[in-house]
């Protein structure tokens, strides 16, 4: 579990359409997780889903807090390359 969390925490994210120093090679899939009471749990589940579809980055990421304390996260899983 600890190794998975360490690996997932290295997935870069951005609220915009780009990630500094990287180029988006391919946009893979829109990812959304809902109804978590902890932002940490929501982020871990979100990053797990990004990883499952083969993503190594996230663009257009948005975190929303809803009434009742629930948190949702959404964004686009992408395949990133290095800018040369």
N, C-alpha and C positions, 0 to 999 in steps of 0.2 A: 504494500500500500504506500509506504513512504517513497519508494522508487518511482511509482506511478505519479505521485504528487510532484516530485522533483521534476520529472519529465514534462508533465502537463504545465508546470509553471513557466517553462521556457517558451511556450507558444506566444509570440508577440501579438499584440492587439492594438487596434486603432479605432477611434470613433469616426475617422475620415476614410477616404477611398484609397489611401496609400499608407505604407509603413516606411518610415525614414530609413534609408540605407538598403532597402530591399525592393525588389520589383515583383509585382503580382504576375505570375506565370499563367495561372488559370483560376477562375472563380469556380468553386466546387458545388456549394449548396448553402441555402439559407438555413441557419440553425436557430432554434428558439427553445428556451427552457422556462417553465412557469411554476408558480406556486411553491417556491422555496421560502422558508422563514429566515434563513441565514444567507447573507451575500456570499460567504465563503463556500457553502454547499452549492449554491447556484453556479458560482464560477467554476468549481470543480466539475460539476455535471456538464456545464456548457463546454468546457475544454475537452472532456471525454468524448462528447459527441463530435466535436471538430476533429479530433484525432481518429475517430472511427471512420469518418468519410475520407481520410487521407490528407486532411489539412495540416499545414504547419504554420498557419497564421490566421488572423481574423481582421476583416475590415468592416466598417460601418457598424461597430459594436455599440449597443445602447443598453444601459442598465436602468430599469424602472422600479420604483417602489410604489406599491399599490396600497389602498386602504386595507387595514387589517394586518399590515406588516409584511405582506407577501412581496417577493422580489421576482422579476422576470428579466431575462437577458436574451438579446437577439443580435445576430450579426451574420456576416457572410464568411463561411470557411473558404480559405484560399490556399493555393500552393504557391509558395514564395521562392524566389531565386535571389541570388546575390547580384548587386549591381557591380559590373566590372569596369 
